[in-house]
Amino acid sequence: MDQIENYDDYSDDEEYEDDYEDDDYDEDRLQDGEIGANGKPVCNLVGNDGNAFALMGKAANALKRAGLGDQVNIMTKEAMSGDYNHLILTLTKYCDVR
């Protein structure tokens, strides 16, 4: 059995084009605080602690990163004015929750 000495010995001379173009807008690649297609900052809550204060902190950080720090206190007061479901709905009002 022959050993492969060099990758180039067994590769085709064809060049493959990358499907990803840097100029394309990719909604799935947005990080927390970046503005999504709906005009709200992205806040990824999947896999995070479900504690109400942890969720509010994550949303507050997303707002601050997006330059919307002035809305943090308003969001927090509104989120704390009801039950847990109200909190989640409030976060989706201010952020693009994922």
N, C-alpha and C positions, 0 to 999 in steps of 0.2 A: 504494500500500500504506500503510495506516494504522500509525502507531507507537503502541505501548502507552505511555500517559502515566503510568498509575498501576496498580499491581497490583490495587488494590481495585475498579477498573473492570471487571476481568475475572474476579474471584473470585466463587464462589458465596457466598451468605450462610449456608451450612450450616457448623456447627461440627463438627469432627472430634474424636472422643475418642481419646486416646492409649491404645494397647493395654497399655502398661506402667504398672503401678501400683506406687508406692513401697513398699507394704506386702508385696508378693509376695516370696517367697524365691527368688532366682534363682541356682542352683548355678553356672552358667557365668560369672557376673560376680564371683566371689570372687577376691580378690587374695592374693598370698603372705602367709602368716601368719594369715589369717582361718580360722576353724574351719568345715570342710565338714560335710556331712550325716552323714558317718561318725565325726564327733567328733575328727578329726585336722586339724592345720593344713595348708592348701593350700600346695603347693610346685610351681610351674610350671617344669618342666625343658625344655619344648619350645623349641627354638631357642637353647638355651644350650650352652656348651662342654661336651663329654662327658668332660672330664678328671675323674678320680675326686675330686680335692681340690676342684675347682670345684663338683661336684655336692654334696659333703658341706657345703661352705660355704653353698650355696643352701639346703639343708635346715636347717642350723643357724640361719640367719637367720630362716627361717619359724618354727622352734620358738621362738626368742627373741621374735619379734613376737607370737606367740600366748601369751606368758607361760609358756612351758615350757622356759626356759633351763636348768633343772636337768637336763634330759634330753639336752642337747647332748653332754656328755662320754660318757655311756653309749652314745648312738647312734654317736658317732665311733669309740669302741673296738670296738663290735660290727661296724661297717661295715668296719673295717680288719683284721678277723680272718680274712678270706677273700679270694676272688678278686673280680673286677669284678661278676660276676653276684650274688655274695653282697652286695656293696655296694648294688646296686640293690634287691634284696629287702629289705635292712635299711632303706633310705630309705622304701620303701613301708610298712614296719611302723610307722614313726614319723610319716610325713606322708602326706597325700592327694596323691600325685605325679600330675601331669598333663603 
